[in-house]
Amino acid sequence: MYIVCVTSCPAGLAHTFMAAANLEKTAKKLGVEIKVERQGIAGIENEITEEDIERADGVILAADVSIAQRERFDGKPIVECGVSEAIKNPEGIINKLIEEVKKNG
């Protein structure tokens, strides 16, 4: 399974990066390939490409603010949460997305 994720918090600093790191570490533990785009004060980092989106089985939007270019994920299973939830419960969020992907089969 391959998923893409966007993390973003109001300041675009610590919480954005902590959420990204926890999701990446947990995905690896679960055997899920993940690419995490960080949107923050420095702009968009590790930008998700069209090829990434085409390949992705699903999307996690872990954000406390509106994310840029959200429409590019239209048609994909999406799980949304706040960055604090991604920091505290990354496994639950990834598993929720896996269930959504299975439902949309």
WOUR-V315138 format. One record per pair of residues at least 12 apart in sequence whose C-alpha atoms are under 10 Angstrom apart, sorted by the first residue. I is the first residue (numbers start at 1). J is the second residue. D is the distance in whole Angstrom. If there is no record, write none. Layout:
BEGIN
I/J/D
I/J/D
END
This chain:
BEGIN
1/27/10
1/31/8
1/32/5
1/33/6
1/34/8
1/55/9
1/56/8
1/57/6
1/58/9
1/98/8
1/101/10
2/27/10
2/31/10
2/32/6
2/33/5
2/34/6
2/35/8
2/52/9
2/53/10
2/55/7
2/56/5
2/57/6
2/58/7
2/59/9
2/98/10
3/27/9
3/32/7
3/33/6
3/34/5
3/35/7
3/36/9
3/52/9
3/53/8
3/55/8
3/56/5
3/57/6
3/58/5
3/59/6
3/60/8
3/77/10
3/78/10
3/94/9
3/97/9
3/98/9
3/101/10
4/33/9
4/34/6
4/35/5
4/36/6
4/37/8
4/48/7
4/49/10
4/52/7
4/53/7
4/55/9
4/56/6
4/57/8
4/58/7
4/59/5
4/60/6
4/61/9
4/73/10
4/78/10
5/20/8
5/23/9
5/24/9
5/34/7
5/35/6
5/36/5
5/37/6
5/38/8
5/48/8
5/56/10
5/58/9
5/59/5
5/60/5
5/61/6
5/62/7
5/63/10
5/78/9
5/79/9
5/80/10
6/19/10
6/20/8
6/35/9
6/36/6
6/37/5
6/38/6
6/39/7
6/44/10
6/45/10
6/46/10
6/47/9
6/48/8
6/59/8
6/60/6
6/61/5
6/62/6
6/63/7
6/67/8
6/68/9
6/70/9
6/80/10
6/83/10
7/19/7
7/20/6
7/23/10
7/36/7
7/37/6
7/38/5
7/39/6
7/40/8
7/44/10
7/60/8
7/61/6
7/62/5
7/63/5
7/64/9
7/65/9
7/67/8
7/81/10
7/82/9
7/83/7
7/86/9
8/20/9
8/37/9
8/38/6
8/39/5
8/40/6
8/41/9
8/44/10
8/61/8
8/62/7
8/63/5
8/64/6
8/65/7
8/66/8
8/67/7
8/68/10
8/82/9
8/83/7
9/38/9
9/39/8
9/40/7
9/41/9
9/62/9
9/63/6
9/64/5
9/65/6
9/66/9
9/67/9
9/82/8
9/83/7
9/84/9
10/39/10
10/40/8
10/41/9
10/63/9
10/64/7
10/65/6
10/66/9
11/39/10
11/40/7
11/41/6
11/42/10
11/64/10
11/65/10
12/38/8
12/39/6
12/40/4
12/41/5
12/42/8
12/43/9
12/44/10
12/63/10
12/64/10
12/65/9
13/38/9
13/39/9
13/40/6
13/41/7
13/42/9
14/40/10
15/40/10
15/63/10
15/64/10
15/82/10
15/83/6
15/84/7
15/86/9
15/87/8
16/37/10
16/38/6
16/39/7
16/40/7
16/62/8
16/63/8
16/64/9
16/83/7
16/84/9
16/86/9
16/87/9
17/36/10
17/37/10
17/38/7
17/39/9
17/40/9
17/83/9
17/87/9
18/83/8
18/84/9
18/86/8
18/87/6
18/88/10
19/36/10
19/38/9
19/62/8
19/63/9
19/82/9
19/83/6
19/84/7
19/85/8
19/86/5
19/87/5
19/88/8
19/89/10
19/90/8
20/35/9
20/36/6
20/37/8
20/38/7
20/62/9
20/83/9
20/86/8
20/87/8
20/90/9
21/36/9
21/86/9
21/87/8
21/90/10
22/86/7
22/87/6
22/88/8
22/89/9
22/90/6
22/91/9
23/35/9
23/36/8
23/60/10
23/62/10
23/86/7
23/87/8
23/88/10
23/89/9
23/90/5
23/91/8
23/93/9
23/94/8
24/36/7
24/90/9
25/90/9
25/91/10
26/89/9
26/90/6
26/91/6
26/92/10
26/93/10
26/94/8
27/90/8
27/91/8
27/94/7
27/95/10
29/91/9
30/91/8
30/94/9
30/95/9
32/94/9
32/98/10
33/56/9
34/52/10
34/56/9
34/58/10
34/59/10
34/60/10
35/47/9
35/48/7
35/49/10
35/52/8
35/53/10
35/56/9
35/59/10
36/48/8
36/59/10
36/60/9
36/61/10
36/62/10
37/49/10
37/61/10
38/62/10
38/63/10
38/67/10
39/63/9
39/65/10
39/66/10
39/67/7
39/68/8
40/65/10
40/67/9
43/68/10
44/67/10
44/68/9
48/72/10
49/72/10
50/72/8
50/73/10
53/72/8
53/73/7
53/74/10
53/76/8
54/73/9
54/76/9
56/73/10
56/76/8
56/77/10
57/76/7
57/77/7
57/78/10
57/97/9
57/98/9
57/100/10
57/101/7
57/102/10
57/104/10
57/105/9
58/73/9
58/75/9
58/76/6
58/77/5
58/78/6
58/79/8
58/94/10
58/97/7
58/98/8
58/100/8
58/101/6
58/104/10
59/73/7
59/74/10
59/76/7
59/77/6
59/78/5
59/79/6
59/80/8
59/94/9
59/97/7
59/98/10
59/100/10
59/101/9
60/73/10
60/77/9
60/78/6
60/79/5
60/80/6
60/81/8
60/86/9
60/93/8
60/94/8
60/96/10
60/97/7
61/73/10
61/78/7
61/79/6
61/80/5
61/81/6
61/82/8
61/83/9
61/86/9
61/93/10
62/79/8
62/80/6
62/81/5
62/82/5
62/83/5
62/84/8
62/85/8
62/86/6
62/87/9
62/90/10
62/93/9
63/80/8
63/81/6
63/82/5
63/83/5
63/84/9
63/85/10
63/86/9
64/80/10
64/81/8
64/82/5
64/83/6
64/84/9
65/82/9
65/83/10
76/100/10
76/101/9
76/104/9
77/97/7
77/98/9
77/99/10
77/100/6
77/101/6
77/102/10
77/103/9
77/104/7
77/105/10
78/96/10
78/97/7
78/100/8
78/101/9
79/93/7
79/94/9
79/96/7
79/97/6
79/98/10
79/100/8
79/101/10
80/93/9
80/96/10
80/97/9
81/93/8
END
